Amino acid sequence: MRKTITTALAAVLLTALTACGSGGGAADDGKITMGFAQVGAESGWRTANTKSIQESAKSAGIDLKFSDAQQKQENQIKAIRSYIQQKVDVIAFSPVVETGWDNVLLEAKRAKIPVILTDRAVDSDDETLYKTFLGSDFIEEGKKAGKWLLDNHSGPTNVVELEGTTGAAPAIDRKKGFGDTIKSSPEIKVVASQTGDFTRSGGKQVMEAFLKSQPDIDVVFAQNDDMGLGALEAIKAAGKKPGVDIKVITIDAVHDGMQALSNGEINYIVECNPLLGPQLMDLAKKVVAGEDVPHRVVTKETTFTQEQAKTALPDRKY
Ligand code: AHR
């Protein structure tokens, strides 16, 4: 009799611990709690990404705890630690920079809370620190931008590059993809490259400086639309015509970028899709249920010329 009671008590205790979210799945009511540590609100892309995550969590019935790190890694680490303390069922985040995550991800692993990377990767030797990584292939995006330039330049071409946040996966990978592609033409030279931190004001400031220090700029490669849009302001203020005197290539394809492409001020945009919310919620449900998921899920994306932007713009969701 005593043995039966002890066994029953042990079973109750185990169920209670599991329901607390320590790696054993959703709470009793079946509701999953997700802690999401966002990069910030640096760009139109990011705003669309945040909206997609918040709306998808709501429609998937997932309880979302959301934090904005204001582009600071220490804020993201703090947020992740607080999600671990709160024993959420799953943690998702878009890492501001690639390196420096092993300790906090190990803490999540020890607490048996699965982690999903969205949008940006971490640089770690231990791939067991996260369940899956959902996001774009940034090297491929850089290659597409470089390919357009290879096909559309004529004669010696001086390029200035507006880089994203230093140390961030999209900044590193887009630079690599673009650089590797254009090096097949000895005519194309990157004459200056500097970070604009993925912001419009950063892009404007850096472009103003480039216009002063570089006498002959043919092309701007901006690693996102916002920096490209900032560069347009600087080019116009310097009395030049963007899209004509200086060609502009950007990445993202958010509404304002697509508008500038339609107007002929930007020449080509490589798409980076921010609407990751629905796929993220699906993956989260599977991971919390203990189902296998692919370790890498690559987002589907396209590219836009001026004509394609004019057609796509009326139905653009972001
Ligand atoms: O990580 C995705 C990049 O981050 C987007 O291209 C950019 O706009 C954002 O800030």
Residues whose N, C-alpha, C, O or C-beta is under 5 A from the ligand:
A	BS01	AHR	E42 S43 W45 R46 D119 P170 F198 Q223 N224 I251 D252 C272
